[in-house]
Amino acid sequence: MSPVRAARRLITIPVVLGWHLLVLLTSPVLLVFAALAGIATRSSLPARTVMVLVAYAELELAAMVRIARLRALGGDGDWQELVGWFVESTYAVTRRVLDVAVQLENGSARQEDVSGSPAGVVVLARHCGPGDSLLIAWLLVVHYGLRLRVVLKSLLRLVPVIDLAGDALPFVFVGARGLDARSGIAALARGLERGDGLLLFPEGQNFSPRRWGDALRKLAASGERLRLRRLRDNTKTLPPHVGGVTAALAAAPQASVLLLAHTGLAGDGADRPWWRLPLHQDLTIRTMLIPAADVPRDPGRTSPWLDQKWTEIDAWVQGHAAERPFSDPSRDLTG
């Protein structure tokens, strides 16, 4: 283990463990105060917020125990089973406490086509708001039955469960240096087989109107006028980064591509502040499977192809966000 990794874990693990234990020990008192706040505000949100904190503390502590057991087993442990258990448990809490569910749109890719793709799939997903990644992971792991390889931001190593599991699971943590990111993504994509899925978020960050404007200004400043013309009318997605997608497709030349669009959990299709919990909502998802033969692998053709597909995703989000109102507050008063 590198000195940097060891030093990081000496800080993050005790801090997170201490926080979770504090939440669990004080949960009866927190729930009483939350109930009183709920009566005053005529809302179930305070109580639901505390319940989410308690459930997540229990989940992460249980996950750390499971990780410790798997590490003790060396190469004999089933790490993919850990992933399945975690996403299923997280989704169950989301359904039970927040009344939030995944709704796969009719006409989306069939389970047997995705899991049966002979050389696996590269999943290119829209990113919009905290928590959507876990719901997407649930869909891919539980519904589609994929063994996931995931590209994550290096900042997520501050989460001990992700950091510790990342030693054994096929995760790549990318930072600001593009060349390092592309090489890591290419290494992750090599050897994809039937039942494997590489999850990649080409936008690199959650969509928001501010980030959308910043991204277009960056394209203009970089001289990428052609891409700017192609993407400037996409008002619900950020311009996708081409480098990581190109690296993945070149390293997995026989893999199909699964495009994944979703509405997000805010009524306008944008992201939301992390502290604003969604209530009584569906995350509507549309998936589209593109056969390997129809996916360009040449770097010169990947950029226009990806921009075209992202424009299709943007049009889908625009249509569905317009149809989908904000959460009805009356549901919360009786929830």
Stockholm file with secondary structure:
# STOCKHOLM 1.0

chainA/1-335         MSPVRAARRLITIPVVLGWHLLVLLTSPVLLVFAALAGIATRSSLPARTVMVLVAYAELELAAMVRIARLRALGGDGDWQELVGWFVESTYAVTRRVLDVAVQLENGSARQEDVSGSPAGVVVLARHCGPGDSLLIAWLLVVHYGLRLRVVLKSLLRLVPVIDLAGDALPFVFVGARGLDARSGIAALARGLERGDGLLLFPEGQNFSPRRWGDALRKLAASGERLRLRRLRDNTKTLPPHVGGVTAALAAAPQASVLLLAHTGLAGDGADRPWWRLPLHQDLTIRTMLIPAADVPRDPGRTSPWLDQKWTEIDAWVQGHAAERPFSDPSRDLTG
#=GR chainA/1-335 SS CCHHHHHHHHHHHHHHHHHHHHHHHHHHHHHHHHHHHHHHHTCSHHHHHHHHHHHHHHHHHHHHHHHHHHHHHGGGSCHHHHHHHHHHHHHHHIIIIICEEEEECTTSCCHHHHHTCTTCEEEEECCCSTTHHHHHHHIIIIISCCEEEEEEEGGGGGSHHHHHHTTTSSEEEECSCHHHHHHHHHHHHTTCCTTEEEEECTTCSCCCHHHHHHHHHHHHHTTCHHHHHHHTTCCSSCCCCHHHHHHHHHHSTTCEEEEEEECCSSTTSSCCCTTSCCCSEEEEEEEEEECGGGSCCSHHHHHHHHHHHHHHHHHHHHHHHHHSCCCCHHHHHTC
#=GC SS_cons         CCHHHHHHHHHHHHHHHHHHHHHHHHHHHHHHHHHHHHHHHTCSHHHHHHHHHHHHHHHHHHHHHHHHHHHHHGGGSCHHHHHHHHHHHHHHHIIIIICEEEEECTTSCCHHHHHTCTTCEEEEECCCSTTHHHHHHHIIIIISCCEEEEEEEGGGGGSHHHHHHTTTSSEEEECSCHHHHHHHHHHHHTTCCTTEEEEECTTCSCCCHHHHHHHHHHHHHTTCHHHHHHHTTCCSSCCCCHHHHHHHHHHSTTCEEEEEEECCSSTTSSCCCTTSCCCSEEEEEEEEEECGGGSCCSHHHHHHHHHHHHHHHHHHHHHHHHHSCCCCHHHHHTC
//
